[in-house]
Amino acid sequence: LERVDGVCTAEGRDPATLGRLLYVGMRVSGVTDSVAAFQEAAGRFGELGYADLVVPWPRPEGPFAGDMRTLEAIAVEALPQVR
């Protein structure tokens, strides 16, 4: 992010005007393990300047394995608090 901020500044653009989205894929795991894990991750990434957090849809197996019930709980319990 520091590098991106530097490039924006060098080009005359205020880095605060840049939308920051983080896709939580195979390199960042555990975000959808629980509501608490999501809330912690959203807080940490928000402090770093990310406005949007994208998580993969849970699948029964593979690199994006997860429980759909947990994603539903995140949507009901965590998202209203994060916004």
Secondary structure as UniProt FT lines:
FT   HELIX           2..10
FT   TURN            11..12
FT   HELIX           15..17
FT   STRAND          21..23
FT   TURN            31..32
FT   HELIX           35..47
FT   TURN            48..49
FT   STRAND          52..54
FT   TURN            63..64
FT   HELIX           68..73
FT   HELIX           74..78
FT   HELIX           79..82
//
